[in-house]
Amino acid sequence: MRHSRAEAAGPTDAERELTDVGRADAADAGRWLGGQGDAPAYALVSAATRTRQTWEAVAGAAGWSPEATYDQGLYAGGPDTVLDLVRALPDDADSLFLLGHNPTIGHLAQLLDDGEADAELATAALVGGYPTSALSVFAYAGSWPDLDAGTARLVGFHVGRG
């Protein structure tokens, strides 16, 4: 997921907070995710203020209670860095909620896609841009260390708009 809409300025870029619209959009994304099934076993979230606040709104609206791991690499890193973070997940994490920034998150979604998703879903998710509060849901049957380009199937896409 890409974080929700944030203020245009803050003390630093990493400290920008969500706008009221961003909080509502994150809650909408959380309600949608909550209706999709179980809570993720693991949450990996950028350490930036706006991503932390997005996670809190999403998890609250979804009814999830897992603790998130906040990582600076999700703030500053590109797709390869993010993949390395995901590949290092513990073996018992059978599902993941990943929350970061664009362009990295949008690029990662395109990179992971195996090309077998419904054409309409894939167009909406991977071609139409990746706005704030956009999220893609992927199915992946392998182990985390083996996650790579083209190894996950896109099964859902939503843009939170509250």
PETA-V911745 format. One record per backbone hydrogen bond with DSSP energy under -0.5 kcal/mol. CO is the residue of the C=O (numbers start at 1). NH is the residue of the N-H. If there is no record, write none. Layout:
{{CO;NH} {CO;NH}}
This chain:
{{1;100} {2;133} {3;133} {5;19} {12;15} {13;16} {14;49} {16;50} {17;7} {19;23} {20;24} {21;25} {22;26} {23;27} {24;28} {25;29} {26;30} {27;31} {28;32} {29;33} {30;34} {31;35} {33;36} {33;37} {34;37} {42;97} {43;45} {43;69} {44;99} {45;71} {48;52} {49;53} {50;54} {51;55} {52;56} {53;57} {54;58} {55;59} {56;60} {57;61} {58;62} {59;63} {59;64} {67;43} {68;70} {69;45} {71;47} {71;74} {72;75} {72;76} {73;77} {74;101} {78;82} {79;83} {80;84} {81;85} {82;86} {83;87} {84;88} {85;88} {86;89} {90;93} {92;94} {95;42} {96;98} {97;44} {99;46} {100;3} {101;105} {103;107} {104;108} {105;109} {106;110} {107;111} {108;112} {109;113} {111;150} {112;152} {118;122} {119;123} {120;124} {121;125} {122;126} {122;127} {123;127} {123;128} {131;134} {133;160} {134;2} {135;158} {136;138} {137;155} {137;156} {139;153} {143;146} {144;147} {148;151} {152;114} {152;154} {153;139} {156;137} {158;135} {158;160}}
